[in-house]
Amino acid sequence: MSVVKGLETDGSWAAGVPVDSRQGGSIPRRVRAAALLIFLMVVLLVALALQAIHNLGSSSDVLLDTALPVQRQLLEIRDTQGQAEFYRRLAGVLPHSGYERTFRALVQREQQELQELLPIVQNRHPELGSRIMALSKALADYGRAGVQTKDGKAGQAGVDAALADLHASLRKLFTRESEQAAVARTRAVWLLYLLVAVTAALALWIPWRVAVALTRPLAEIRRALEDLGAGRATRLVREGPQEIRDLAASIETMQSRLREEERLRHLFLSQVSHELKTPLASARSGAELMLSERLGKLSQAQREVLEIISRQVQELYLAIQEMLDMHALQAQSLEYAVTDLELATQLQELCGRMQPLLDRRQQKMEIAVDAGLQVRADPKRLLQILSNLVSNAHKYSVSGDTIRVAARAEGAGVRIQVRDHGPGIPEALLGRVFERFFQVSASSNLPRGTGLGLAIARELVLAQHGEIRVRNHPQGGLSAEVWLPAPPPREAQP
């Protein structure tokens, strides 16, 4: 035989409850910090994207405002240079025909065009400006050489070389600015992609953070409040923002107050119950003594009155005992002498105990149990469980009904079924029958109990590692079923 304490099924207000604490900033502070971080990140990405767009615009401006006008002007200068060379050669063949004057006018026009280009490029592109100045000098030398064949050819060669250098510098400018524009464009596109990706990531990250920071602590608080509402001790984890932790601290304070109130209530109930049991025991003994007629013969009317008094005193005594048992269960002070029990013997004892109650309404108890079937339980608590179930079946069964108690092996244990043929319980109320003080509405001629019988039975079953359920039987009536573990198999003898 072993003695075990009741399991912590519902908990008790009598014991302190630890509360974990995980620090975290307040919600406004964390929101402000996150908003500032996001703002700085977005500003940085936008600044980088704007810088890339600005670089792209600068390169485009250089190509449009400098390179292309210079290229166009150079093409015109090259055409003008071809005409000037043509007139120079004509002037060499026909010196007095005015061709030399035309030649010099064309060269002078080229110089003027170059002078117009020089302010455009000199400050922003010094290399290109120096090439234009070199071309302008070569044109001046070419114009001074006149129509002389030898000097003219040398001047033409100098102009061609200067034009080639200017073209080379212009190509270099085109290439550099085009590459910079391409890089700026690529950078701007990728930064915009990154901005979109960051925005999408934030759209996912922010709800996730809200779920982590608020939803989980709030779910814990909701569970704690449900436990408090059910009268169970709860364990809170203080985590998340400051407001959540303050709420958890408030719940802890409320729980401490409820524990104290529950302790005082249990103390009061225990004292009152014990004070009531003494006079009730005396009243019951007196009624039984008078019914035994050892104090004198009773008339039929006197016997009936004494029987009513005795029955009412007994019911009141049992109600007080139920409240004391519930108090002991909540305080986890019940002890269980768990041992291996022969179930048939226990059920026969149950039948003898309940028969006087059943005789009042001409009811019978039918027992069906296999020989040798054993359970591992406390014999006193097992009889209390089954007595509660049979008493409940007796109350809701009609006169002359048969209450059937059957047991069979199931898995690693034994299932005991108590079935009546009464009206049953509405399906919507089946989930509440194990609540304390809950009673299904019945006809007014039925006795009213405390609503603790099934609640006590449930606690006693759970404390002995069993299961209990109530269901409406398909063929009518109510079926209460208890499963309790069987003794472990003994090792085979060698």
MIZA-379576 format. One record per residue (C-alpha): residue in three letters; x, y, z. Coordinates in steps of 0.2 Angstrom, whole numbers, plus 5000, padded with zeros to 4 digits. Each point is the difference from the previous one (the first is absolute). Layout:
BEGIN
ALAXYZ...
***
This chain:
BEGIN
MET500050005000SER500650174996VAL499550175006VAL500050144987LYS499450185000GLY498750074989LEU500650064983GLU500050184996THR498550004988ASP499250175004GLY501350075011SER499750105016TRP500150175006ALA501049955015ALA501649994991GLY501050144993VAL500250014981PRO501750054992VAL499950144987ASP501550014988SER500650174994ARG500750044984GLN500450184997GLY499550114985GLY499650184997SER498350084999ILE499049994985PRO500150194995ARG501950005003ARG500249844989VAL498950074987ARG500950164999ALA501749915000ALA499449894986ALA499250144990LEU501650105002LEU501149864993ILE498849974986PHE500050184996LEU501950015000MET500149854989VAL498750064987VAL500950185000LEU501749924997LEU499349894986VAL499150154992ALA501550115002LEU501149874991ALA498749984986LEU499850194998GLN501950014999ALA500149874987ILE498650094990HIS500950165002ASN501649924993LEU499049934986GLY499250184996SER501850085001SER500749874988SER498550034988ASP500250195002VAL501849994995LEU499649894985LEU498550114994ASP500750185005THR501949974996ALA500549844990LEU498650014987PRO500150194996VAL501949984999GLN499849854989ARG498850094989GLN501150154999LEU501549904995LEU499149924986GLU499650174993ILE501850065003ARG500649844990ASP498850054986THR500650185000GLN501849945001GLY499749894984GLN499350164991ALA501450105006GLU501349884993PHE499149994984TYR500050204998ARG501850005005ARG500549884986LEU499050104988ALA500850165006GLY501749924996VAL499549974982LEU499050164997PRO500850135012HIS499050154995SER498349935000GLY499550035018TYR500249825006GLU501350055012ARG498850125009THR498749875001PHE501249885007ARG500550125014ALA498250045004LEU499649815002VAL501549985011GLN499550155010ARG498249935002GLU500849845007GLN500950095013GLN498550105005GLU499049845002LEU501449935011GLN500050165010GLU498149975003LEU500349825006LEU501450055012PRO499050085014ILE498949845000VAL501349885003GLN501550095008ASN499550015018ARG499149835001HIS501249904988PRO501750085000GLU500749864989LEU498750034987GLY500350185001SER501949994998ARG499649894984ILE498950144993MET501350135004ALA501349894991LEU498849984985SER499750195000LYS501950034999ALA500249874986LEU498750094990ALA500950175003ASP501649934994TYR499149924985GLY499250174996ARG501650095001ALA500949874988GLY498950074986VAL499949914984GLN501849954999THR500049814996LYS501349955012ASP499550105015GLY498249974996LYS500249815001ALA501050025016GLY498650105007GLN498749884994ALA500949865009GLY500050105016VAL498250034999ASP499649824997ALA501149945014ALA499150135012LEU498349944994ALA500549825003ASP500650045018LEU498450095003HIS499049864993ALA501049885012SER499650115015LEU498250014995ARG499949814998LYS500849985017LEU498750125008PHE498649904991THR500649845007ARG500350065018GLU498450095001SER499049854992GLU500849885012GLN499650115015ALA498250024994ALA499949814999VAL500749975017ALA498950135007ARG498549934992THR500449825006ARG500350075018ALA498450095000VAL499049854993TRP500749895013LEU499850125014LEU498250024995TYR499849815000LEU500850005017LEU498850135007VAL498649894993ALA500749855008VAL500350095017THR498250065000ALA499449834996ALA501149925014LEU499450145012ALA498249964996LEU500349825005TRP501250045015ILE498950125008PRO498549895002TRP501149865006ARG500850115013VAL498350055006ALA499549825001VAL501549955010ALA500050165011LEU498150005003THR499149854994ARG500949875010PRO500150095017LEU498150054997ALA499649814997GLU500949965016ILE499150135010ARG498349944992ARG500549825006ALA500450075017LEU498350095001GLU499149844995ASP500949905013LEU499650135013GLY498249994995ALA500049825002GLY500850015017ARG501749934995ALA501750075004THR500950074985ARG501850044995LEU500350164991VAL501550044990ARG500450185000GLU500750044983GLY499750124986PRO499750195002GLN499950095016GLU498150024999ILE499849814998ARG501249975015ASP499050125011LEU498449914995ALA500849845005ALA500550075017SER498250065003ILE499449834996GLU501349935013THR499450125013MET498249954996GLN500449825001SER500950035017ARG498450085007LEU498949864993ARG501249875008GLU499750095017GLU498150014997GLU500049824995ARG500949955016LEU498950105011ARG498549934991HIS500649825002LEU500450035018PHE498350075004LEU499249854990SER501049885010GLN499650075017VAL498250024996SER499849824993HIS500949935015GLU498850105012LEU498549944990LYS500549815000THR500049985019PRO498150055003LEU499549914984ALA500849845006SER499150025016ALA498350034991ARG500349854989SER500449895015GLY498550065009ALA498949974985GLU500749834998LEU499849965018MET498150055000LEU499849904984SER500749855009GLU498550025012ARG501149975015LEU499350165008GLY498249944997LYS498849954987LEU499750114985SER498550044990GLN500049994981ALA499950194999GLN501550025012ARG501049874991GLU499750094983VAL500550175008LEU501649925008GLU500549924983ILE499850164991ILE501150095014SER501349864999ARG500050004981GLN500250194999VAL501450005014GLN500949874990GLU499950104984LEU500650165009TYR501449905008LEU500549934983ALA499950174992ILE501250075014GLN501249854997GLU500050044981MET500550185004LEU501449945011ASP500649884987MET500050144987HIS501050115012ALA501249865003LEU500249974981GLN500350184997ALA501350015014GLN500849844994SER499949935017LEU499249834996GLU501149855001TYR499749854990ALA500449825006VAL500349934982THR499949815000ASP499549854988LEU498149975002GLU498949864995LEU498750094991ALA498649875002THR500250025019GLN499950194999LEU498550004990GLN499149885012GLU500450125014LEU499450144989CYS498349904998GLY499849975019ARG500450195003MET498850074987GLN498549875003PRO499150105013LEU500050154989LEU499449904985ASP498649915011ARG499250175003ARG499450004981GLN500049814998GLN501550014988LYS501349874997MET501849994997GLU500749884987ILE501849965000ALA501049924986VAL501949985003ASP501249864994ALA500849905014GLY501750045004LEU499950184993GLN501150125011VAL500450185000ARG501350115009ALA499150135011ASP499650055017PRO498549895006LYS499250145010ARG500250134986LEU499449874987LEU498449975010GLN499750185002ILE500250034981LEU498849854996SER498850055014ASN499850184992LEU499749934983VAL498749875006SER499250145011ASN499950114985ALA499249864990HIS498849965014LYS499450185001TYR499650014981SER499349834997VAL498149955002SER499449895014GLY500249824997ASP501550034988THR501649904999ILE501750085001ARG501349904991VAL501850005006ALA501249914988ALA501949994999ARG501149934987ALA501950004996GLU500550144988GLY501850034995ALA501150025015GLY498650025012VAL498149975004ARG498550094994ILE498550015012GLN498450054993VAL498550065011ARG498450024989ASP498250055004HIS498550014989GLY499550185005PRO499750154988GLY501950034997ILE500850174999PRO499850134986GLU501649984989ALA500350195002LEU500249975019LEU501149845000GLY501650115000ARG499550085016VAL499449865011PHE501849995009GLU499950185004ARG499850045019PHE498350055006PHE499349974982GLN498349905000VAL498949954985SER498250075002ALA498949865005SER498249985006SER499650085016ASN499649845009LEU501849944999PRO501250045014ARG501250144997GLY501849965004THR501650115002GLY500649984982LEU501649945007GLY499849814997LEU500749984982ALA501350145003ILE500749905015ALA499949844990ARG501050084986GLU501350065012LEU500249845008VAL500149904984LEU501350124993ALA501049995016GLN500249814997HIS500650024982GLY498349964993GLU498750074988ILE498150035002ARG498750054988VAL498150024999ARG499049974984ASN498249964994HIS499849824996PRO499349974983GLN498649895007GLY499550135012GLY500650055017LEU501750075007SER501649905000ALA501450055012GLU501749924996VAL501549995011TRP501749934994LEU501349965013PRO501749914997ALA500249825004PRO501449935010PRO501649974990PRO500349824995ARG501049905012GLU501649924993ALA499849814996GLN500749895013PRO501549904995
***
